Amino acid sequence: MGTLLGDPSKAKEKLGWQPKTTFDELVSEMVEKDLESARHDALIEREGYRAYRFKE
């Protein structure tokens, strides 16, 4: 994965936008999705099928 870098100050200044998700919540969501994908791949392989790992 590339670097995730952003500065929401312009959106806040010009649009009055406020993030609804904190950085910690975002990281937790990303980790949970990665774990879910890994569990899915493990199940597929355990049942004798090939799991394609496009994100590696």
BALOBA-1460 file (C-alpha; in Angstrom, 3 decimals):
// residues 56
<rec num="1" residu="m" x="0.000" y="0.000" z="0.000"/>
<rec num="2" residu="g" x="1.195" y="3.483" z="-0.745"/>
<rec num="3" residu="t" x="1.353" y="6.252" z="1.772"/>
<rec num="4" residu="l" x="-1.968" y="7.646" z="2.922"/>
<rec num="5" residu="l" x="-1.481" y="11.331" z="3.491"/>
<rec num="6" residu="g" x="-4.110" y="14.017" z="3.659"/>
<rec num="7" residu="d" x="-4.909" y="17.364" z="5.179"/>
<rec num="8" residu="p" x="-8.620" y="18.024" z="5.710"/>
<rec num="9" residu="s" x="-8.067" y="21.674" z="6.688"/>
<rec num="10" residu="k" x="-9.003" y="23.012" z="3.233"/>
<rec num="11" residu="a" x="-12.318" y="21.122" z="3.233"/>
<rec num="12" residu="k" x="-12.991" y="22.360" z="6.757"/>
<rec num="13" residu="e" x="-12.093" y="25.957" z="5.888"/>
<rec num="14" residu="k" x="-13.949" y="26.202" z="2.563"/>
<rec num="15" residu="l" x="-16.861" y="23.814" z="3.093"/>
<rec num="16" residu="g" x="-17.268" y="23.609" z="6.854"/>
<rec num="17" residu="w" x="-16.656" y="19.869" z="6.567"/>
<rec num="18" residu="q" x="-15.918" y="17.846" z="9.697"/>
<rec num="19" residu="p" x="-14.767" y="14.223" z="9.592"/>
<rec num="20" residu="k" x="-17.200" y="11.727" z="11.122"/>
<rec num="21" residu="t" x="-14.532" y="9.056" z="11.558"/>
<rec num="22" residu="t" x="-11.462" y="9.514" z="13.727"/>
<rec num="23" residu="f" x="-8.047" y="8.355" z="12.567"/>
<rec num="24" residu="d" x="-8.096" y="5.533" z="15.142"/>
<rec num="25" residu="e" x="-11.525" y="4.398" z="13.920"/>
<rec num="26" residu="l" x="-10.290" y="4.441" z="10.329"/>
<rec num="27" residu="v" x="-7.265" y="2.317" z="11.206"/>
<rec num="28" residu="s" x="-9.485" y="-0.124" z="13.131"/>
<rec num="29" residu="e" x="-11.826" y="-0.468" z="10.137"/>
<rec num="30" residu="m" x="-8.911" y="-1.082" z="7.787"/>
<rec num="31" residu="v" x="-7.363" y="-3.719" z="10.062"/>
<rec num="32" residu="e" x="-10.728" y="-5.474" z="10.519"/>
<rec num="33" residu="k" x="-11.263" y="-5.636" z="6.746"/>
<rec num="34" residu="d" x="-7.750" y="-7.036" z="6.258"/>
<rec num="35" residu="l" x="-8.385" y="-9.686" z="8.928"/>
<rec num="36" residu="e" x="-11.751" y="-10.541" z="7.374"/>
<rec num="37" residu="s" x="-10.067" y="-10.995" z="3.992"/>
<rec num="38" residu="a" x="-7.338" y="-13.184" z="5.526"/>
<rec num="39" residu="r" x="-9.962" y="-15.358" z="7.276"/>
<rec num="40" residu="h" x="-11.834" y="-15.701" z="3.985"/>
<rec num="41" residu="d" x="-8.679" y="-16.737" z="2.108"/>
<rec num="42" residu="a" x="-7.791" y="-19.241" z="4.848"/>
<rec num="43" residu="l" x="-11.250" y="-20.823" z="4.593"/>
<rec num="44" residu="i" x="-11.018" y="-21.046" z="0.810"/>
<rec num="45" residu="e" x="-7.607" y="-22.730" z="1.012"/>
<rec num="46" residu="r" x="-8.680" y="-25.019" z="3.856"/>
<rec num="47" residu="e" x="-11.494" y="-26.290" z="1.626"/>
<rec num="48" residu="g" x="-9.012" y="-27.055" z="-1.156"/>
<rec num="49" residu="y" x="-9.542" y="-24.063" z="-3.411"/>
<rec num="50" residu="r" x="-7.010" y="-21.515" z="-4.577"/>
<rec num="51" residu="a" x="-7.156" y="-18.082" z="-2.970"/>
<rec num="52" residu="y" x="-5.927" y="-15.185" z="-5.079"/>
<rec num="53" residu="r" x="-4.005" y="-12.663" z="-3.030"/>
<rec num="54" residu="f" x="-4.347" y="-9.520" z="-5.111"/>
<rec num="55" residu="k" x="-3.420" y="-7.190" z="-2.242"/>
<rec num="56" residu="e" x="-0.023" y="-8.651" z="-1.465"/>
